Amino acid sequence: MNGLEAATIQCPYCWELIEITIDCSVSSQEYVEDCEVCCRPIVLNVILSPDGLPDNVQVKREN
């Protein structure tokens, strides 16, 4: 598949639900993305399923 997929996460700071875009060309990734609401950095850990779709998306505070 290796495209882009949308996922909804909850910000670990302000608790708002936000939609992120995941690059499905990498099967396991960790990166930082700022919350669209409170602008704080969120660490995302993404693991794709064997069919190339987001299977496990975990979020945590950067600090």
N, C-alpha and C positions, 0 to 999 in steps of 0.2 A: 504494500500500500504506500508507505513512505511519503504521505502528504502532510497536511496540517489538520489537526483536530481541535475542536473547542472543548474545554472542560470548565466546570464551575467549581470554584474553591471558596473557602471561607477564610478571610483575613484573620491571622492569629492576634492582631492588635485591636482592630475596630469591629471585628466579627461580621462585617458586611460580606455578602456573597458577591463575588466578581467572576467574570468570565475571562479565561486565559486561552491563548492559542499554543498548542504543543506541536513541536516539530517531530513528526513520527519517523524521521530518517535515522534517529539514534535510539537504540533499544533501552539504554539506561542513561539517565542524565541528571545532573544537579546544577541548578542555576538560581540566580537571584532576580526577582522581578518586583518592582514597586507596586504597592496597592494603589489602585485607581482612585480610591476614596481618601485614605489618610496619608498616602505617599511614603509609607514606611517600607523597608526592604523585607521581602518574604523569600525564604529559602524554599525552593521547590525540588523535590525528589520525584522523578518520573520513571516508571518502569512500564515498558510496553508488553502486551500479550504476544504470543506467537503469531497471531494474525496481524500484528503491527498497529494495534489500537491501544490507547492509554488504558492500562490495567490497574495501576497503583499510582496515585498522585498524593504525595504527602507534603504538608506545608508546616513550616515552623518559623519562629522568630529568628532574625539574624543574630541577635545578641543574647 
